[in-house]
Amino acid sequence: MKILDVLDKELIIADLKSKDKKGVLNELVAPAARAFSLDHEELVRVLMERERLGSTGIGGGIGIPHGKLKDLKTLVLGFGLSRQGVDFESLDSKPTHIFFLLVTPENSTGLHLKLLARISRILKNDPFKEKLLNAADRDEIFSMIMEEDEEF
């Protein structure tokens, strides 16, 4: 499964404004909630519950907040870029800049893990991460992800 099989350009936020974890989750969830007619508050609650188990800030400036939603019919993938960085309680205690939001149906563990693995794999490429951080807008971010996604 490729990232762009799931990522909708409308769910890309090129300049997150929030300065804390809950704010970032609220921002990331907003376009997804609108696009998929999901309950915004419920989605944030599910993600915050997952964060209480351990931060999804994996280090290296990357956060992959994810969770499962009971009545969801499809995978939801969003992207956000924080130019100033956010304290996301990352494993390396450094600010987080690049976020992929992943929400899956409760019974889709296999797909969930495959997509998390693919996202992690492309984000191991430091030059790619650097390009993302300097992207001007959502179109440029989408193109960069498409290009990187094709190489794997």
Secondary structure as GFF3:
##gff-version 3
##sequence-region A 1 152
A	DSSP	three_ten_helix	3	5	.	.	.	ID=ss1
A	DSSP	three_ten_helix	9	11	.	.	.	ID=ss2
A	DSSP	beta_strand	12	13	.	.	.	ID=ss3
A	DSSP	alpha_helix	21	36	.	.	.	ID=ss4
A	DSSP	alpha_helix	40	53	.	.	.	ID=ss5
A	DSSP	beta_strand	57	59	.	.	.	ID=ss6
A	DSSP	beta_strand	62	63	.	.	.	ID=ss7
A	DSSP	beta_strand	66	69	.	.	.	ID=ss8
A	DSSP	beta_strand	76	86	.	.	.	ID=ss9
A	DSSP	beta_strand	96	105	.	.	.	ID=ss10
A	DSSP	alpha_helix	109	122	.	.	.	ID=ss11
A	DSSP	alpha_helix	126	133	.	.	.	ID=ss12
A	DSSP	alpha_helix	138	150	.	.	.	ID=ss13
###
